[in-house]
Amino acid sequence: MSAPVARAVGVTRRFGPTVALDRLDLDVEAGSLVGLLGPNGAGKSTLISLLVGLRKPDAGTVELFGGSPRDAANRLRLGMTPQETGLPDTLRIGEVLDFVSRHFPDPLPPGELLERFGLTGLERRQTGGLSGGQKRRLAVALAFAGRPRLVVLDEPTTGLDVEGRRALWDGVRAFHADGGTVLLTSHYLDEIESLAERVVVVAKGRVVADGDVDQVRGLVSVSTVSLRSDVAPPMEGTVRSERAGDRWDLWTTDADALVRRLVHDGVPFHDLQVRTASLEEAFLSLTDETEESAR
């Protein structure tokens, strides 16, 4: 097998007394599309900052294309959009693209880049006159300007409307279909489900799950029992519950036992639905378990 395009081995990073990453291991294989999930403070952005050379680990090893991410030569094959970006208000989109493209030996044609991210026809628009969604799409498009082998996107669709998110998804898929490698973080779980081939869940600075969407769900033996009832159903055996009017959503490790209990106790209910855990529910359960074990 070829070497991973990015790798973290036994990486620890502290900020004062806070341990952001705790002996974390991660390989990003060439041609993969990896979704990185975790609650705020889990260590996702810290991990990305190490992989792209913005910070150094306190312990462990970080590699980018087999070398140090602090080496500018290795970063030539890297594209990145951080969570926070700034664009000069007075420059036109075409001027920004030209400036960034000149840093690379074989950049993508500007027209192709603009089309890929739904910005065609805006070349002469000043960035200060763009909507928030258009600015974000431009910031993401710039990550692809130099024909990178690896693109790292940290919360790429924050602030985008549905149309903008779909345009960005299409651009990421096109890059990946051509053999590109993508590592992205997102708080939108449907985004990870739609895009990622592999899901890595980070909590308390460690990887707590790693696999495809179905495998991550399978790590959490939780089902959702949803029903309508005017009285409270039994809560024994549930791990979470939510109520909206007469609709009850109960998360349980044994859906069959819970339904039998409902019938045995004579609880009046209708519109019963039972389903396996979604990625979001798996994510919440995994991170909750990590929080509990850390106490």
C-alpha positions as CSV (number, residue, x, y, z in Angstrom):
1,M,0.0,0.0,0.0
2,S,1.2,3.6,-0.7
3,A,2.0,5.8,2.2
4,P,-0.8,8.0,3.6
5,V,-0.9,11.5,2.3
6,A,-1.3,12.8,5.8
7,R,-0.5,11.0,9.1
8,A,-0.5,11.6,12.8
9,V,1.1,9.0,15.1
10,G,0.9,9.2,18.9
11,V,0.3,13.0,18.7
12,T,-0.2,15.0,21.8
13,R,-0.8,18.8,21.9
14,R,-1.4,20.9,25.0
15,F,-2.4,24.5,25.5
16,G,-1.3,25.2,29.1
17,P,-3.1,22.7,31.3
18,T,-5.5,21.7,28.6
19,V,-4.8,18.6,26.6
20,A,-6.2,19.2,23.1
21,L,-4.9,16.0,21.6
22,D,-4.0,12.9,23.6
23,R,-1.7,10.4,21.8
24,L,-4.0,10.5,18.7
25,D,-3.3,8.3,15.6
26,L,-4.8,9.1,12.2
27,D,-3.9,8.1,8.6
28,V,-5.5,9.8,5.6
29,E,-5.1,7.5,2.6
30,A,-4.7,8.8,-0.9
31,G,-8.0,9.1,-2.8
32,S,-10.1,8.9,0.3
33,L,-12.8,11.3,1.5
34,V,-12.7,11.5,5.3
35,G,-15.2,13.2,7.5
36,L,-13.9,14.3,10.9
37,L,-16.6,14.7,13.6
38,G,-16.5,15.8,17.2
39,P,-18.0,18.2,19.7
40,N,-16.6,21.7,20.2
41,G,-13.2,21.3,22.0
42,A,-12.7,17.7,20.8
43,G,-9.4,18.6,19.1
44,K,-10.5,18.6,15.4
45,S,-9.2,22.1,14.5
46,T,-6.0,21.5,16.5
47,L,-5.4,18.2,14.6
48,I,-5.9,20.0,11.3
49,S,-3.5,22.8,12.3
50,L,-0.8,20.1,12.9
51,L,-1.4,18.3,9.7
52,V,-1.1,21.4,7.6
53,G,2.0,22.7,9.5
54,L,0.5,25.7,11.3
55,R,1.5,24.2,14.7
56,K,3.9,21.5,16.0
57,P,2.9,18.7,18.3
58,D,4.3,18.5,21.8
59,A,4.8,14.7,21.3
60,G,4.4,12.2,18.5
61,T,4.9,12.6,14.7
62,V,3.0,14.4,12.0
63,E,3.6,13.8,8.3
64,L,2.3,15.4,5.1
65,F,3.2,13.6,1.9
66,G,5.8,11.6,3.7
67,G,7.6,14.6,5.1
68,S,7.2,17.5,7.5
69,P,4.1,19.7,7.1
70,R,6.4,22.6,8.1
71,D,8.3,22.1,4.8
72,A,6.8,24.6,2.3
73,A,7.7,22.2,-0.6
74,N,5.2,19.6,0.9
75,R,2.5,22.2,1.2
76,L,2.5,22.9,-2.5
77,R,0.3,19.8,-3.0
78,L,-2.1,20.9,-0.2
79,G,-5.2,23.0,-0.4
80,M,-7.0,24.3,2.7
81,T,-9.9,26.4,3.8
82,P,-9.8,27.2,7.5
83,Q,-12.9,28.1,9.6
84,E,-12.1,31.8,9.5
85,T,-11.0,33.4,6.3
86,G,-10.4,37.0,5.2
87,L,-10.7,38.4,1.7
88,P,-9.6,41.9,0.7
89,D,-12.8,43.8,0.1
90,T,-11.5,46.0,-2.8
91,L,-10.1,43.2,-5.0
92,R,-12.3,41.5,-7.6
93,I,-12.9,37.8,-7.6
94,G,-10.8,37.4,-10.7
95,E,-7.9,39.3,-9.1
96,V,-8.0,37.1,-6.0
97,L,-8.0,34.0,-8.1
98,D,-5.1,35.3,-10.2
99,F,-3.1,36.2,-7.1
100,V,-3.6,32.8,-5.5
101,S,-3.0,30.9,-8.7
102,R,0.4,32.5,-9.3
103,H,1.7,30.6,-6.2
104,F,1.3,27.3,-8.1
105,P,3.1,25.8,-11.2
106,D,0.0,24.4,-12.9
107,P,-3.2,26.1,-11.5
108,L,-6.7,25.3,-12.6
109,P,-8.2,27.7,-15.2
110,P,-10.2,30.4,-13.3
111,G,-13.3,29.7,-15.4
112,E,-13.3,26.0,-14.4
113,L,-12.8,26.8,-10.7
114,L,-15.6,29.4,-10.7
115,E,-18.0,27.0,-12.5
116,R,-17.2,24.2,-10.1
117,F,-18.3,26.3,-7.1
118,G,-21.2,28.2,-8.6
119,L,-19.5,31.5,-9.0
120,T,-19.5,31.8,-12.8
121,G,-20.1,35.4,-14.0
122,L,-18.8,37.0,-10.8
123,E,-15.2,37.5,-11.9
124,R,-15.5,41.3,-11.8
125,R,-17.4,41.5,-8.6
126,Q,-15.4,43.0,-5.6
127,T,-15.2,40.5,-2.8
128,G,-16.6,43.2,-0.4
129,G,-19.8,43.2,-2.4
130,L,-20.3,39.4,-2.1
131,S,-22.9,37.8,0.1
132,G,-21.6,35.8,3.1
133,G,-22.3,32.5,1.2
134,Q,-20.5,33.7,-1.9
135,K,-17.5,34.7,0.1
136,R,-17.4,31.2,1.7
137,R,-17.7,29.5,-1.6
138,L,-14.8,31.6,-3.0
139,A,-12.7,30.8,0.1
140,V,-13.3,27.1,-0.5
141,A,-12.7,27.4,-4.3
142,L,-9.3,28.9,-3.6
143,A,-8.3,25.7,-1.8
144,F,-8.5,23.9,-5.2
145,A,-6.7,26.5,-7.3
146,G,-3.3,24.8,-7.4
147,R,-4.6,21.3,-8.4
148,P,-3.8,19.9,-4.9
149,R,-3.5,16.2,-4.1
150,L,-5.1,16.8,-0.6
151,V,-7.7,19.4,0.3
152,V,-8.5,20.1,4.0
153,L,-11.8,21.9,4.7
154,D,-12.6,23.0,8.2
155,E,-16.3,23.6,8.5
156,P,-16.6,24.5,4.8
157,T,-20.3,25.2,4.6
158,T,-20.8,27.3,7.7
159,G,-23.2,30.1,6.9
160,L,-24.2,28.7,3.5
161,D,-27.8,28.4,2.4
162,V,-29.0,25.1,1.0
163,E,-28.2,26.0,-2.6
164,G,-24.7,27.1,-1.6
165,R,-24.1,23.9,0.3
166,R,-25.1,21.8,-2.6
167,A,-22.9,23.7,-5.0
168,L,-19.9,23.2,-2.6
169,W,-20.8,19.5,-2.2
170,D,-20.8,19.1,-6.0
171,G,-17.3,20.7,-6.2
172,V,-15.9,18.5,-3.6
173,R,-17.4,15.4,-5.2
174,A,-15.9,16.4,-8.6
175,F,-12.4,16.8,-7.1
176,H,-12.7,13.4,-5.3
177,A,-14.0,11.7,-8.5
178,D,-10.8,12.8,-10.2
179,G,-8.7,11.0,-7.5
180,G,-8.3,13.9,-5.1
181,T,-8.1,13.3,-1.3
182,V,-10.4,15.3,1.1
183,L,-10.4,15.7,4.8
184,L,-13.3,17.8,6.1
185,T,-14.8,18.7,9.4
186,S,-18.5,19.7,9.7
187,H,-21.2,20.2,12.3
188,Y,-23.8,19.2,9.7
189,L,-24.1,15.5,10.1
190,D,-26.1,15.1,6.9
191,E,-23.1,16.6,5.1
192,I,-20.8,13.9,6.4
193,E,-23.4,11.2,5.5
194,S,-23.7,12.6,2.0
195,L,-20.0,13.1,1.3
196,A,-17.7,11.0,3.4
197,E,-16.6,7.4,2.6
198,R,-15.0,7.2,6.1
199,V,-16.0,8.8,9.3
200,V,-13.6,9.5,12.2
201,V,-15.1,10.6,15.5
202,V,-12.9,12.5,17.9
203,A,-13.7,13.3,21.6
204,K,-11.4,14.4,24.4
205,G,-8.5,14.5,21.9
206,R,-8.8,10.9,21.0
207,V,-10.3,8.9,18.1
208,V,-13.3,7.1,19.5
209,A,-14.7,5.7,16.2
210,D,-13.3,5.1,12.7
211,G,-15.1,3.5,9.8
212,D,-17.8,4.1,7.2
213,V,-21.2,5.6,8.2
214,D,-22.8,2.2,8.8
215,Q,-19.9,1.0,10.8
216,V,-20.0,4.1,13.1
217,R,-23.7,3.5,13.6
218,G,-23.1,-0.1,14.3
219,L,-20.7,0.8,17.1
220,V,-23.6,2.2,19.0
221,S,-26.3,-0.4,19.7
222,V,-29.0,2.2,20.0
223,S,-32.4,2.3,18.3
224,T,-35.0,5.0,18.4
225,V,-38.6,4.1,19.4
226,S,-40.9,6.9,18.3
227,L,-44.6,7.0,19.3
228,R,-47.6,9.2,20.1
229,S,-49.1,8.9,23.5
230,D,-51.0,11.2,25.9
231,V,-49.2,9.6,28.9
232,A,-45.5,9.2,29.7
233,P,-44.1,5.8,28.4
234,P,-41.8,3.8,30.7
235,M,-38.3,5.1,30.8
236,E,-36.6,2.0,32.1
237,G,-34.0,0.9,29.6
238,T,-33.8,4.2,27.7
239,V,-30.6,6.2,27.4
240,R,-32.2,9.5,26.1
241,S,-35.7,10.8,25.6
242,E,-37.3,13.8,23.9
243,R,-40.9,15.0,23.8
244,A,-42.8,17.3,21.4
245,G,-46.5,17.5,22.2
246,D,-47.7,13.9,22.3
247,R,-44.7,12.6,20.3
248,W,-42.2,10.7,22.3
249,D,-38.7,9.8,21.0
250,L,-37.0,7.2,23.1
251,W,-33.4,6.0,22.6
252,T,-32.8,2.5,23.8
253,T,-30.3,-0.4,23.5
254,D,-33.2,-2.9,23.3
255,A,-36.1,-1.7,21.2
256,D,-38.0,-5.0,21.4
257,A,-37.9,-5.0,25.2
258,L,-39.2,-1.5,25.3
259,V,-42.1,-2.2,23.0
260,R,-43.0,-5.3,25.0
261,R,-43.0,-3.1,28.1
262,L,-45.3,-0.6,26.5
263,V,-47.8,-3.4,25.7
264,H,-47.4,-5.1,29.1
265,D,-48.0,-1.9,31.0
266,G,-51.1,-1.0,28.9
267,V,-49.7,2.3,27.8
268,P,-52.0,3.8,25.1
269,F,-50.0,4.7,22.0
270,H,-50.2,4.9,18.3
271,D,-48.0,5.8,15.3
272,L,-45.2,3.5,16.6
273,Q,-41.9,3.7,14.6
274,V,-38.6,1.9,15.4
275,R,-35.4,2.6,13.5
276,T,-31.6,2.2,13.9
277,A,-29.5,5.0,15.2
278,S,-28.6,7.8,12.8
279,L,-25.1,9.1,12.5
280,E,-26.0,12.0,14.7
281,E,-27.3,9.7,17.4
282,A,-24.2,7.5,17.1
283,F,-22.1,10.6,17.4
284,L,-23.9,11.8,20.5
285,S,-23.7,8.4,22.2
286,L,-20.0,7.9,21.5
287,T,-19.1,11.3,22.7
288,D,-21.3,11.0,25.8
289,E,-19.7,7.7,26.6
290,T,-16.3,9.3,26.4
291,E,-17.3,12.2,28.6
292,E,-18.6,9.7,31.2
293,S,-15.5,7.6,31.2
294,A,-13.3,10.7,31.7
295,R,-15.1,11.6,34.9
